[in-house]
Amino acid sequence: MPTLWLVDREFDSKGLVRLTYATTDGERTYTKELAEQRLYASGGVTAATEVDEDALEAAAEAERERFAAEAQRMAADHDPDETV
């Protein structure tokens, strides 16, 4: 299972949080949504996650460079299980 790093976190007006994780090359992503309450009740978000290959998606071309830079920064600055 590849390790993906947190590259984007979006909050919406309905109390949902969308977390996007990406590979360090920015090519593949994994996105999950959860209720903001659940996010804080679970202790927060980790810097990285391991995801089955089948669950990964190709990153949008326009986002790949940004995702790669952010994933590389997160990998350099944080342990995978560190809360961020």
N, C-alpha and C positions, 0 to 999 in steps of 0.2 A: 504494500500500500504506500503510495507516495505521500510525502508530507507537504501540506499546503500552508501558507502563511496568511494571516489576516491582512487584507489590503484595503478594505472599505467597510464602513459601518454606517448604515442609514436608519434614521428614525422617522416614522411617519405619524400622521395626526391620529391614527387609530390605535396607537400604542404598540405597533409592531416594530421589530428591529430586523433589518436585513443585513446579514453578515456575509461578506464575500472573502473567500480565501483563494489564493493563487499559488501556482508553482513559481519557483524563483526565476524561471525564464518568461513568465507572464503568459504562457501559451494556454494553460488549462486552469479552469476555475471550478469552485464549488460554492454554491450560495445556499444559505438556509435562513428561514424566517422564524422568529419566535416572538412571543409576547414579551414586552419590556419587563413586566413583573417577573416572568419566569427567568429572564436573563439575570436579574439581580438576585433572585432567590437561589439560583444555582451557583452563586459565587462569582459570576462574571464570565468573561470571555478569555480563552487562552490565545496565546500568540500564534499557535499552529494547531493543526489537526491532521490526522491521517484519514484518508478517504479511499474507498475502493475505486479502482480505475473506471468501473461501470458508471459511477456517479459523477464523474468529471465531465465538464463541458468545455468546448473551445471558447477562449476569451474573444471578445469583439476586437477586431483589428485595431480600432481606435484606442482601446484601453490597454493593449499588451505592454507597451513601453512603461506606462505608469504602474501597472500591476507588477511588472518585473522589478522596477526600482523599489517599490514599497515592500515587496516580498523579500528582496535581498537585504533591505535595511532592517526589516523585522528579524530576519534570520541572524543578522550580525549583532543585533542589540538585545535579543531576548532568547531565553530558553523556550523550547516548544510548549511546555506546560505552564509557563509563566502567565499570570493573569494580567491582561492589559486593558 
